């Protein structure tokens, strides 16, 4: 068991409190009732409900679990849940917003961070207490399909990015809060991918949510390269299973059976239903070990899956300052691949503040003792203050 826990931690899989079921799945905080959602149009980001929330929240805070409208690719209506956390003390002026995009918690509906026993430990949230001390409000989407009907757009940019932007729109409708126009998006891992997509979607999809900046920590930036190498890491097949399930459910031209052996497909499908929360993360690791590294019968970056992965690389135009952080010891997101992604963005004229952290892995990059947190907070404070952002492109 100890070895399994260490492997889970090395992967960046977040362990919450012991689960309430034999499978390790957390009991949801509530049972959301999903109502029909009309074509969203201007109604994307409409707040459907906001219930007071206390589970795992910082001392001196007030929080709500929200349910709101958003859209999938091509404007298909959907719903998402999330958390909104503010200081217990009312702010004298409208508060800036940190829009948090969480790291991988799973693919299944039961894997929403807001349904976990320790929501802020699920998906790598960092510096929440300091965010509140500075008078900012923390808005954390669960994404479509986690807590609401799926499919969950795992590493699918449109669904992730829209979930982030619409969570901010919805939070503005909470009567007890006054939110300002200043918003900075933070995201880790899967959430880094979501944050980058939110930034490139914002000008057209959500011009009413102006961004001061976007910070992506160990983002899944180059998806073909990520999938090509992730199965070599201990438990990396978990992430591959999520990708196969999400892309197969979202895109008609992607068939899981084209990429895995028939005898493996059932295990991959089963693995995709396990959350990376509590004891179930250990079960997921054990199940992934039974698959081994070579789960693909053909290269994932070929055919329809390869084309879809390439289309979901966050390479669109960015008009806001960009902060990218990468642990030099990351086994999931390759530091070399990340450096190449940053160089490509720099060559396209995007100003990037790129910082690497020696000895930090995928999860330890966002651990409480990481020097990333003060760097990120200072960078964000400067964005809210309207100061010009530095770029490290010339030093790469």
LUMMAR-721801 format. One line per 10 residues: number of its first residue (from 1); their letters; for each residue x, y, z of C-alpha. Coordinates in pm, 1 decimal, decimal comma. Layout:
BEGIN
NUM = a = X Y Z ~ ...;
! end
This chain:
BEGIN
1 = xxxxxxxxxx = 0,0 0,0 0,0 ~ 279,2 244,4 88,0 ~ 442,6 193,1 -250,7 ~ 111,1 253,8 -423,5 ~ 56,2 574,9 -230,8 ~ 402,1 699,6 -322,6 ~ 338,8 624,3 -688,5 ~ 6,6 806,0 -673,2 ~ 171,4 1107,9 -513,3 ~ 448,3 1106,5 -772,7;
11 = xxxxxxxxxx = 187,7 1122,2 -1045,9 ~ 14,5 1417,5 -892,1 ~ -302,5 1226,3 -808,5 ~ -467,9 1396,7 -514,7 ~ -562,5 1185,0 -216,1 ~ -852,7 1317,3 -11,1 ~ -998,0 1173,1 306,8 ~ -1084,3 801,4 315,2 ~ -1387,4 736,9 104,6 ~ -1732,3 642,1 216,2;
21 = xxxxxxxxxx = -1763,1 341,9 -13,2 ~ -1559,1 31,8 -81,4 ~ -1457,5 176,9 -415,2 ~ -1320,9 489,7 -257,4 ~ -1563,4 723,5 -425,5 ~ -1666,4 1023,9 -222,5 ~ -2028,6 1078,3 -130,1 ~ -2153,9 1381,9 -325,2 ~ -2231,4 1686,6 -114,9 ~ -2570,7 1701,3 -277,7;
31 = xxxxxxxxxx = -2763,2 1533,7 -556,3 ~ -2803,0 1794,9 -829,6 ~ -3129,0 1779,8 -1018,4 ~ -3055,9 1838,1 -1384,1 ~ -3322,5 2044,0 -1553,0 ~ -3356,1 2090,5 -1927,8 ~ -3135,9 2371,8 -2051,8 ~ -3257,8 2582,4 -2341,5 ~ -3030,5 2698,8 -2621,8 ~ -2798,1 2923,3 -2423,0;
41 = xxxxxxxxxx = -2726,4 3214,8 -2657,3 ~ -2667,2 3508,4 -2425,4 ~ -2775,3 3284,9 -2137,6 ~ -2442,7 3103,7 -2111,4 ~ -2314,7 3158,8 -1760,8 ~ -2664,0 3182,0 -1609,7 ~ -2668,1 3093,3 -1240,6 ~ -2916,6 2813,0 -1177,1 ~ -2852,5 2766,9 -806,7 ~ -2612,4 2874,6 -531,8;
51 = xxxxxxxxxx = -2619,3 2675,5 -209,6 ~ -2412,6 2768,0 97,9 ~ -2113,5 2533,3 124,2 ~ -1885,3 2453,3 418,8 ~ -1708,6 2123,4 348,9 ~ -1332,2 2170,9 357,0 ~ -1351,0 2548,3 324,6 ~ -1085,2 2777,1 481,0 ~ -1151,1 2940,8 816,3 ~ -1291,2 3290,8 783,1;
61 = xxxxxxxxxx = -1451,6 3221,6 446,5 ~ -1798,5 3190,1 302,1 ~ -1867,8 2968,7 5,7 ~ -2136,7 2848,4 -231,7 ~ -2172,7 2544,2 -453,5 ~ -2310,2 2674,9 -780,0 ~ -2480,6 2518,5 -1079,1 ~ -2481,9 2715,1 -1402,3 ~ -2531,0 2701,6 -1777,5 ~ -2246,7 2669,4 -2023,1;
71 = xxxxxxxxxx = -2189,7 2518,2 -2369,0 ~ -1997,7 2240,4 -2536,1 ~ -1835,5 2264,5 -2876,1 ~ -2057,1 2417,0 -3145,7 ~ -2278,4 2582,7 -2885,3 ~ -2446,8 2267,7 -2754,1 ~ -2600,8 2361,7 -2416,2 ~ -2473,9 2201,1 -2098,4 ~ -2453,9 2257,3 -1723,7 ~ -2165,6 2264,2 -1481,5;
81 = xxxxxxxxxx = -2115,0 2291,0 -1109,0 ~ -1841,7 2459,8 -910,7 ~ -1745,6 2647,9 -597,0 ~ -1729,5 3019,1 -521,5 ~ -1522,9 3111,7 -214,4 ~ -1490,5 3458,0 -62,7 ~ -1373,8 3612,5 261,8 ~ -1634,2 3616,6 537,4 ~ -1580,9 3993,0 554,8 ~ -1758,3 4190,1 286,3;
91 = xxxxxxxxxx = -1523,6 4384,1 60,6 ~ -1569,5 4763,8 36,4 ~ -1519,4 4749,6 -341,3 ~ -1597,9 4493,5 -613,8 ~ -1355,3 4202,3 -577,5 ~ -1109,6 4075,7 -838,5 ~ -1160,8 3711,3 -934,3 ~ -929,4 3414,2 -954,3 ~ -1092,3 3166,5 -1193,1 ~ -945,2 2830,7 -1092,1;
101 = xxxxxxxxxx = -921,8 2540,7 -1340,3 ~ -844,6 2222,3 -1148,9 ~ -611,1 1939,6 -1238,5 ~ -730,2 1590,7 -1323,1 ~ -981,0 1448,6 -1075,2 ~ -1131,9 1188,9 -1308,4 ~ -1367,9 1148,3 -1598,5 ~ -1690,1 1016,7 -1441,2 ~ -1973,3 1233,3 -1313,8 ~ -1892,6 1142,6 -953,0;
111 = xxxxxxxxxx = -1541,1 1293,9 -981,2 ~ -1633,8 1660,6 -925,9 ~ -1398,8 1832,1 -678,7 ~ -1697,2 2008,0 -519,6 ~ -1834,2 1663,2 -426,8 ~ -1513,4 1546,8 -258,4 ~ -1451,4 1543,1 115,5 ~ -1159,4 1783,0 60,6 ~ -1256,6 1990,4 -243,7 ~ -951,5 2215,3 -238,1;
121 = xxxxxxxxxx = -713,4 1921,2 -213,6 ~ -872,3 1765,5 -521,1 ~ -719,3 1898,7 -837,3 ~ -430,8 2092,0 -682,6 ~ -585,9 2423,1 -568,6 ~ -320,4 2645,6 -414,0 ~ -293,3 2959,9 -200,7 ~ -669,2 2988,7 -148,5 ~ -629,6 3141,4 198,4 ~ -395,4 3409,5 62,8;
131 = xxxxxxxxxx = -631,0 3477,5 -226,0 ~ -907,5 3553,0 24,9 ~ -676,7 3761,9 245,6 ~ -604,1 3983,4 -52,8 ~ -973,4 4044,3 -106,7 ~ -998,9 3830,8 -417,6 ~ -1274,9 3577,1 -482,5 ~ -1191,2 3219,6 -582,0 ~ -1423,6 3072,8 -848,4 ~ -1358,2 2705,0 -921,2;
141 = xxxxxxxxxx = -1545,3 2520,4 -1194,3 ~ -1590,8 2143,6 -1186,3 ~ -1616,6 2144,3 -1569,9 ~ -1902,4 1992,2 -1769,0 ~ -1964,5 1626,8 -1686,2 ~ -1814,0 1626,4 -1337,2 ~ -2119,6 1663,8 -1114,5 ~ -2349,6 1711,2 -1415,4 ~ -2441,9 1502,4 -1722,4 ~ -2147,3 1417,9 -1944,7;
151 = xxxxxxxxxx = -1950,7 1355,2 -2141,4 ~ -1675,7 1536,7 -1956,4 ~ -1452,6 1721,4 -2209,0 ~ -1127,4 1588,4 -2067,1 ~ -845,6 1774,0 -2244,2 ~ -1098,6 1905,6 -2494,4 ~ -1042,0 2277,6 -2507,2 ~ -1379,9 2424,9 -2597,4 ~ -1573,1 2250,4 -2319,7 ~ -1308,1 2315,7 -2056,0;
161 = xxxxxxxxxx = -1248,6 2680,1 -2147,3 ~ -1617,3 2766,1 -2166,5 ~ -1678,8 2601,1 -1828,0 ~ -1415,5 2832,4 -1677,9 ~ -1544,8 3154,0 -1834,4 ~ -1909,6 3079,0 -1760,4 ~ -1831,7 3004,3 -1395,5 ~ -1720,3 3366,8 -1357,4 ~ -2034,3 3493,7 -1527,4 ~ -2250,3 3280,4 -1296,9;
171 = xxxxxxxxxx = -2065,8 3386,8 -980,2 ~ -2150,6 3749,9 -1055,0 ~ -2517,4 3667,2 -989,6 ~ -2466,5 3557,6 -628,1 ~ -2653,4 3831,4 -436,5 ~ -2413,3 3836,6 -141,0 ~ -2111,7 3916,0 -358,8 ~ -1989,9 4209,1 -565,3 ~ -1738,9 4097,2 -827,7 ~ -1533,3 4334,0 -1035,7;
181 = xxxxxxxxxx = -1429,5 4302,1 -1398,9 ~ -1072,8 4199,2 -1314,1 ~ -1024,7 3825,7 -1362,9 ~ -710,6 3615,0 -1381,0 ~ -731,7 3247,1 -1473,4 ~ -513,5 2996,6 -1289,5 ~ -491,9 2630,9 -1389,8 ~ -280,2 2325,7 -1314,9 ~ -223,3 2023,6 -1541,9 ~ -559,1 1956,3 -1711,0;
191 = xxxxxxxxxx = -654,5 2293,2 -1566,1 ~ -352,7 2453,6 -1730,3 ~ -488,9 2330,1 -2060,9 ~ -832,2 2468,7 -1966,6 ~ -682,2 2802,8 -1862,9 ~ -498,1 2843,8 -2192,2 ~ -815,0 2761,9 -2384,0 ~ -1021,2 3001,7 -2172,6 ~ -776,7 3279,8 -2259,8 ~ -789,5 3215,7 -2633,4;
201 = xxxxxxxxxx = -1170,5 3176,0 -2633,8 ~ -1246,0 3479,8 -2418,7 ~ -1238,1 3762,7 -2676,6 ~ -1509,7 3602,9 -2890,7 ~ -1693,4 3374,2 -2649,6 ~ -1696,5 3590,2 -2335,6 ~ -1603,1 3952,9 -2411,1 ~ -1787,8 4044,1 -2089,8 ~ -1522,4 3853,8 -1889,4 ~ -1208,0 4059,0 -1959,2;
211 = xxxxxxxxxx = -892,6 3884,7 -1840,2 ~ -597,8 4046,5 -1668,2 ~ -382,6 3741,4 -1732,0 ~ -362,6 3363,1 -1745,6 ~ -134,5 3140,5 -1540,1 ~ -81,5 2779,8 -1650,3 ~ 105,5 2546,3 -1415,8 ~ 244,1 2229,8 -1579,4 ~ -23,3 2263,6 -1846,8 ~ -109,5 1981,3 -2083,8;
221 = xxxxxxxxxx = 5,2 2197,5 -2371,5 ~ 115,8 1951,5 -2640,5 ~ -144,7 1673,7 -2636,8 ~ 3,9 1440,9 -2902,0 ~ 339,0 1446,4 -2722,7 ~ 169,8 1404,1 -2384,1 ~ -27,8 1096,0 -2485,9 ~ 273,4 952,4 -2666,1 ~ 480,9 955,3 -2347,6 ~ 239,1 944,0 -2055,9;
231 = xxxxxxxxxx = 190,3 565,9 -2045,7 ~ 558,9 522,5 -1961,7 ~ 502,7 693,4 -1624,9 ~ 373,8 483,0 -1334,0 ~ -4,1 490,0 -1362,9 ~ 5,9 700,6 -1677,1 ~ -245,6 470,4 -1842,2 ~ -509,7 629,9 -1616,4 ~ -474,7 955,5 -1807,9 ~ -469,9 769,7 -2140,0;
241 = xxxxxxxxxx = -795,7 596,0 -2042,7 ~ -959,4 930,4 -1964,5 ~ -850,2 1071,1 -2300,1 ~ -975,9 768,4 -2492,3 ~ -1310,7 775,8 -2313,5 ~ -1359,3 1152,0 -2351,7 ~ -1256,0 1169,9 -2717,0 ~ -1454,7 859,0 -2806,5 ~ -1766,3 1003,5 -2641,1 ~ -1724,1 1352,0 -2789,8;
251 = xxxxxxxxxx = -1612,2 1284,2 -3145,8 ~ -1800,3 1050,3 -3379,0 ~ -1487,3 974,4 -3579,0 ~ -1284,9 852,2 -3277,0 ~ -1336,0 483,7 -3195,4 ~ -1154,9 344,4 -2890,5 ~ -1142,8 5,0 -3062,2 ~ -918,4 151,9 -3331,0 ~ -646,0 217,3 -3071,8 ~ -663,4 -62,6 -2812,5;
261 = xxxxxxxxxx = -693,3 -438,9 -2829,0 ~ -1047,1 -578,7 -2779,3 ~ -934,1 -758,3 -2464,6 ~ -804,6 -427,5 -2327,6 ~ -1094,8 -203,8 -2421,4 ~ -1320,3 -319,9 -2135,6 ~ -1045,1 -252,9 -1880,0 ~ -979,1 90,7 -2027,0 ~ -1349,7 173,0 -2008,5 ~ -1367,1 52,2 -1647,7;
271 = xxxxxxxxxx = -1055,3 245,9 -1551,7 ~ -1201,2 564,7 -1698,7 ~ -1483,0 546,7 -1443,8 ~ -1248,4 561,3 -1145,4 ~ -1187,3 896,2 -978,3 ~ -851,0 1021,4 -857,3 ~ -1003,8 1101,2 -520,4 ~ -949,0 920,1 -192,6 ~ -894,6 546,2 -190,7 ~ -1019,5 512,7 -545,7;
281 = xxxxxxxxxx = -696,9 668,8 -669,6 ~ -510,3 367,8 -531,6 ~ -756,4 130,3 -697,9 ~ -712,5 318,0 -1025,7 ~ -335,3 283,5 -996,6 ~ -364,0 -90,6 -935,8 ~ -599,4 -134,3 -1230,8 ~ -371,5 65,5 -1456,6 ~ -78,1 -154,5 -1356,6 ~ -265,2 -454,4 -1495,3;
291 = xxxxxxxxxx = -264,7 -286,9 -1835,9 ~ 106,0 -211,3 -1845,2 ~ 256,1 55,2 -2069,6 ~ 167,7 -77,0 -2414,2 ~ -209,4 -25,9 -2417,1 ~ -218,4 127,0 -2765,2 ~ -222,1 -98,3 -3069,4 ~ -138,6 200,6 -3289,4 ~ 13,8 540,6 -3223,4 ~ -234,4 771,1 -3051,7;
301 = xxxxxxxxxx = -115,5 1064,7 -3260,5 ~ -234,6 901,3 -3584,2 ~ -576,9 877,7 -3745,4 ~ -886,1 1051,2 -3612,1 ~ -762,6 1056,6 -3251,1 ~ -434,7 1215,1 -3355,3 ~ -616,0 1480,9 -3555,6 ~ -847,5 1559,3 -3265,8 ~ -560,5 1577,2 -3017,9 ~ -376,6 1819,5 -3246,9;
311 = xxxxxxxxxx = -690,9 2032,8 -3281,5 ~ -711,4 2062,2 -2902,1 ~ -357,9 2192,6 -2854,5 ~ -398,4 2540,3 -2699,9 ~ -222,7 2725,2 -2979,1 ~ -474,1 3000,6 -3049,4 ~ -409,0 3372,3 -3032,6 ~ -356,1 3515,8 -2685,3 ~ -407,1 3881,8 -2603,6 ~ -334,6 3869,7 -2230,1;
321 = xxxxxxxxxx = -15,1 3822,8 -2027,0 ~ 83,5 3457,5 -1989,3 ~ 262,0 3294,0 -1695,4 ~ 376,9 2932,9 -1742,1 ~ 529,5 2732,0 -1456,2 ~ 693,9 2391,7 -1494,1 ~ 852,3 2151,2 -1246,6 ~ 1186,8 2025,1 -1371,6 ~ 1119,0 1681,7 -1219,4 ~ 774,8 1637,3 -1375,6;
331 = xxxxxxxxxx = 715,1 1278,8 -1497,6 ~ 375,9 1348,4 -1653,4 ~ 427,4 1670,2 -1848,8 ~ 775,9 1663,4 -1999,4 ~ 983,6 1973,8 -1916,9 ~ 1144,9 1949,3 -2262,9 ~ 806,2 1941,6 -2435,2 ~ 686,6 2233,4 -2224,3 ~ 994,3 2437,4 -2310,9 ~ 930,3 2376,5 -2680,0;
341 = xxxxxxxxxx = 567,4 2484,2 -2644,0 ~ 679,1 2808,7 -2479,1 ~ 938,7 2871,8 -2750,6 ~ 669,4 2823,5 -3013,5 ~ 439,5 3071,9 -2840,8 ~ 725,5 3319,3 -2810,5 ~ 802,8 3285,0 -3180,9 ~ 437,4 3367,5 -3249,5 ~ 476,3 3694,8 -3062,1 ~ 312,8 3589,5 -2735,1;
351 = xxxxxxxxxx = 488,1 3738,6 -2433,1 ~ 548,5 3453,3 -2187,9 ~ 685,3 3469,9 -1834,9 ~ 821,5 3113,6 -1817,6 ~ 952,3 2985,5 -1485,6 ~ 1092,3 2644,3 -1399,9 ~ 1122,9 2494,2 -1053,3 ~ 1411,4 2253,5 -980,5 ~ 1319,7 1932,0 -802,4 ~ 947,4 1986,3 -838,3;
361 = xxxxxxxxxx = 726,9 1715,1 -984,9 ~ 380,6 1735,3 -1132,5 ~ 202,1 1766,7 -797,7 ~ 479,2 1908,6 -580,4 ~ 491,2 2209,8 -812,3 ~ 166,4 2325,2 -650,4 ~ 242,3 2197,8 -298,9 ~ 214,8 2451,2 -12,5 ~ 593,8 2468,0 29,4 ~ 661,7 2538,1 -337,9;
371 = xxxxxxxxxx = 808,8 2875,7 -425,3 ~ 558,6 2884,1 -710,2 ~ 282,4 3016,7 -483,6 ~ 451,6 3348,0 -389,6 ~ 568,8 3392,6 -749,4 ~ 217,4 3338,1 -879,1 ~ 56,7 3566,1 -621,2 ~ 302,6 3846,0 -695,3 ~ 256,4 3805,8 -1071,3 ~ -121,1 3816,8 -1029,9;
381 = xxxxxxxxxx = -109,0 4121,3 -802,3 ~ 85,8 4305,3 -1070,1 ~ -172,9 4211,3 -1333,2 ~ -456,4 4341,8 -1116,4 ~ -253,9 4659,4 -1061,3 ~ -230,8 4710,4 -1437,6 ~ 147,5 4682,5 -1455,6 ~ 323,1 4569,0 -1771,6 ~ 404,8 4198,4 -1772,6 ~ 761,1 4075,0 -1807,2;
391 = xxxxxx = 860,9 3824,5 -2075,7 ~ 1136,4 3568,1 -2059,1 ~ 1120,8 3489,0 -2431,2 ~ 1455,5 3653,8 -2504,1 ~ 1631,2 3424,8 -2256,5 ~ 1502,5 3097,0 -2403,6;
! end
